[in-house]
Amino acid sequence: MSATVLVCGRVFDGTSENLTGPKEISIEGNRITSIARSVHRSRGAQVIDLSDRTVMPGFIDTHVHLTMDAANLVQQTLESSASKALKGLSLAREYMSYGFTTLRDLGTVDPEWPTVDLRNAINAGFVEGPRLFVAAHILSASSGHGDLRSFYNPRWNIAVSAIADDTGSIKALARREHTFGSDWIKTTNTGGYFSAGDDPARVTWFDDEMETLISTARQLSMPVSVHTGAAEGCKQAIRFGARSLEHAYLIDSEGVQLAERAGSYVVPTMQMTQEDLQQLQVGTLPCQAVWKFQRDNKKILASQRLLAKSQVKIAYGTDCGMFPFSHGVLEFQAMVRAGLSPVRALKAATSVAAELLGHDDFGVLAPGKLADIVAMPGDPIADIRATANVDFVMKDGIVYRDSRWRREAAARVTDEGKGSSDL
């Protein structure tokens, strides 16, 4: 079994309020075995010097879309499932290089199961990538946010949506997700900003429909994630037991209090709002989104500030796929800009996100936990922008990125080459 020792300058363990260190982390195989000022170094252990870095758990993004490209979504839906999975793998590997060792993918626009296949391939070791939890499809009422039939002329019956309008059909959709391998149920109970023909301020599931969906998922031991916007939509999702609210664009103080009491998680995707604001300013926001976002953008920012002041369990999620994955790490800065403390933002992407996913074996640095570890220069508590400079990534005890080591190795090769040419 391989052994590694990380020599760390500063450590954020995922739960503490401050950095500690210097410390050393001992890893055997894919697990952390000890963390101390000085750890035992077994014979042959690889020692990695991160003494000038801040070391912390691998980042967790709980809301991505690896198989969606918002800038080209209509045309992309016509691509094969295999094409989407392969592009998704490329994006997942790129995103892992920024520090994201675990992702929750919340829906494809595809009649098949590309993210389930991608998750399985990664788990089996056929390909390398971040750990994935997936909701394969987005369950929706007709004319809801997940009803994308308007992409095409009605004469073309292309099965890119998972829609239902009665309780029997809702149960069938949930059971289908379970049968073919989804980890989560993803649904929408309000309209959205980028979809045509619906409105984020309107609730699209009736109470009995939402209750049917969530109770069916509960029967199958599947947690439910709800895309929601309107304040009443947020409250409906909380009342019926959704585990996470995605976006919660227009949540009000009553909804925040309900979420606090229920222990619901909120994934507010704050960087997405910044991306939309920028597009609105330069005139590139899709036409169907312009009137809705012009009406609501100030309310969205107010709701984000309300969440930041609350005790709601906020988890890190971006909605990458709706904007470039290279911008996903900016969610840390957007959270702090909205009023979260840097420590709370760091916890949102580590221990709190792991709790949302229902796993206690990653998201923290402690003996017995999986060795998902990242490092960066600087102090992310003093300056959250440090999170954008990750240059060391380990997942399951395997180093996938170590930029400084590569630079040093390249320098050694260059020096050796110079030496040989002098002979």
Secondary structure, 3 states (H helix, E strand, C coil): CCEEEEEEEEECCCCCCCCECCEEEEEECCEEEEEECCCCCCCCCEEEEEEEEEEEECEEEEEECCCCCHHHHHHHCCCCHHHHHHHHHHHHHHHHHCCEEEEEEECCCCCCCHHHHHHHHHHCCCCCCCEEEEECCEEECCCCCCCCHHHCCCCCCCCCCEECCCHHHHHHHHHHHHHCCCCCEEEECECCCCCCCCCCCCECCCHHHHHHHHHHHHHCCCCEEEEECCHHHHHHHHHCCCCEEEECCCCCHHHHHHHHHHCCEEECCHHHHHHHHHHHHHCCCCHHHHHHHHHHHHHHHHHHHHHHHCCCEECCCCCECCCCHHHHHHHHHHHHHHCCCHHHHHHHCCHHHHHHHCCCCCCCCCCCCECCEEEECCCCCCCHHHHHHCCEEEECCEEEEEHHHHHHHHHHHHHHHHHHHCC
